[in-house]
């Protein structure tokens, strides 16, 4: 996952997979009050599942997925050619 132009982030550790989605009106209302977010941030606030206690205020998140070894460069290493010469899936959310 890549979150660009991050304004605020509250993340908990995840052991297995995540699901990213835009906040609901009710969720944003709670976060707005708790973290003094401007109302305009509603369109840029993303909930991180599975527990819903994590969120990011940022531009549209992007994702990339491929079979990789732990030591391999990140798929978001912008010094590497894109697209790579191996199978990869990618997209954005938003």
Sine and cosine of phi, psi and omega as CSV:
sin_phi,cos_phi,sin_psi,cos_psi,sin_omega,cos_omega
0.00,0.00,0.56,-0.83,0.07,-1.00
-0.72,-0.69,0.82,-0.57,0.07,-1.00
-0.91,-0.41,0.92,-0.40,0.01,-1.00
-1.00,-0.08,0.43,-0.90,0.06,-1.00
0.82,0.57,0.74,0.67,-0.03,-1.00
-0.93,0.36,0.78,-0.63,0.03,-1.00
-0.98,-0.18,-0.62,0.79,0.01,-1.00
-0.42,-0.91,0.60,-0.80,-0.04,-1.00
-0.57,-0.82,0.73,-0.69,0.13,-0.99
-0.74,-0.68,0.96,-0.29,-0.09,-1.00
-0.83,-0.55,0.61,-0.80,0.16,-0.99
-0.95,-0.30,0.42,-0.91,0.02,-1.00
-0.91,0.41,0.57,-0.82,0.04,-1.00
-0.82,-0.57,0.70,-0.71,0.01,-1.00
-1.00,-0.10,-0.54,0.84,-0.06,-1.00
-0.68,-0.74,0.90,-0.43,0.16,-0.99
0.72,0.69,0.39,-0.92,0.07,-1.00
-0.67,-0.74,0.30,-0.95,0.09,-1.00
-0.77,-0.63,0.80,-0.60,-0.02,-1.00
-0.93,-0.37,0.73,-0.68,0.04,-1.00
-0.51,-0.86,0.39,-0.92,0.05,-1.00
-0.93,0.37,0.53,-0.85,0.01,-1.00
-0.92,0.39,0.48,-0.88,0.16,-0.99
-0.98,0.19,0.20,-0.98,0.05,-1.00
-0.86,0.51,-0.67,0.74,-0.02,-1.00
-0.91,0.40,-0.68,0.73,0.02,-1.00
-0.89,0.45,-0.69,0.73,-0.01,-1.00
-0.91,0.42,-0.59,0.80,0.02,-1.00
-0.86,0.52,-0.67,0.75,0.03,-1.00
-0.92,0.40,-0.74,0.67,-0.01,-1.00
-0.90,0.43,-0.62,0.78,0.01,-1.00
-0.85,0.52,-0.73,0.69,-0.01,-1.00
-0.94,0.33,-0.71,0.70,-0.07,-1.00
-0.90,0.43,-0.61,0.79,-0.11,-0.99
-0.90,-0.44,0.20,0.98,0.04,-1.00
0.80,0.60,0.75,0.67,0.01,-1.00
-0.99,0.14,0.60,-0.80,0.11,-0.99
-0.94,0.35,0.51,-0.86,-0.04,-1.00
-0.85,0.53,-0.53,0.85,0.00,-1.00
-0.91,0.43,-0.30,0.96,-0.01,-1.00
-0.97,0.25,-0.15,0.99,-0.05,-1.00
-0.83,0.56,-0.64,0.77,-0.04,-1.00
-0.96,0.27,-0.18,0.98,-0.07,-1.00
-0.87,-0.50,0.32,0.95,-0.04,-1.00
-0.94,-0.33,0.83,-0.56,-0.12,-0.99
-0.89,-0.47,0.79,-0.61,0.08,-1.00
-1.00,0.09,0.61,-0.79,0.05,-1.00
-0.93,-0.36,0.89,-0.46,0.00,-1.00
-1.00,-0.07,0.25,-0.97,0.43,0.90
-1.00,-0.01,-0.35,0.94,-0.12,-0.99
-1.00,-0.04,-0.24,0.97,0.05,-1.00
0.97,0.25,0.13,0.99,0.02,-1.00
-1.00,0.00,-0.10,0.99,-0.01,-1.00
-0.94,-0.35,0.53,-0.85,0.04,-1.00
-0.43,-0.90,0.30,-0.95,0.04,-1.00
-0.67,-0.75,0.69,-0.72,0.17,-0.99
-0.97,-0.24,0.93,-0.37,-0.10,-0.99
-0.32,-0.95,-0.02,-1.00,0.17,-0.99
-0.93,0.36,-0.03,-1.00,0.00,-1.00
-0.87,0.50,0.82,-0.57,0.03,-1.00
-0.92,0.38,0.50,-0.87,0.08,-1.00
-0.84,-0.54,0.44,-0.90,0.02,-1.00
-0.71,-0.71,0.48,-0.88,0.08,-1.00
-0.60,-0.80,0.64,-0.76,-0.05,-1.00
-0.62,-0.79,0.72,-0.69,0.04,-1.00
-0.33,-0.94,0.36,-0.93,0.10,-0.99
-0.95,0.33,0.87,-0.48,-0.08,-1.00
-0.65,-0.76,0.42,-0.91,0.17,-0.99
-1.00,0.05,0.42,-0.91,-0.05,-1.00
-0.83,0.55,-0.60,0.80,-0.08,-1.00
-0.99,0.17,-0.21,0.98,-0.04,-1.00
-0.90,0.43,0.48,-0.88,0.05,-1.00
-0.87,0.49,0.46,-0.89,0.06,-1.00
-0.86,0.51,0.54,-0.84,0.11,-0.99
-0.93,0.36,-0.19,0.98,0.07,-1.00
-0.96,-0.27,0.35,0.94,0.12,-0.99
-0.98,0.20,0.98,-0.20,-0.14,-0.99
-0.95,0.31,-0.04,1.00,0.11,-0.99
-1.00,0.07,-0.18,0.98,0.02,-1.00
-1.00,0.03,0.51,-0.86,0.02,-1.00
-0.90,0.43,0.55,-0.83,0.04,-1.00
-0.73,-0.68,0.74,-0.68,-0.04,1.00
-0.97,0.24,0.39,-0.92,-0.01,-1.00
-0.95,0.30,0.13,-0.99,-0.02,-1.00
-1.00,-0.04,0.42,0.91,0.08,-1.00
-0.73,-0.68,0.32,-0.95,-0.03,-1.00
-0.88,0.47,0.74,-0.68,0.01,-1.00
-0.52,-0.85,0.58,-0.81,0.12,-0.99
-0.92,-0.38,0.56,-0.83,-0.03,-1.00
-0.36,-0.93,0.30,-0.95,0.02,-1.00
-0.01,-1.00,-0.14,-0.99,0.06,-1.00
-0.70,-0.71,0.28,-0.96,-0.02,-1.00
-0.90,-0.43,0.73,-0.68,0.05,-1.00
0.73,-0.68,0.00,0.00,0.00,0.00
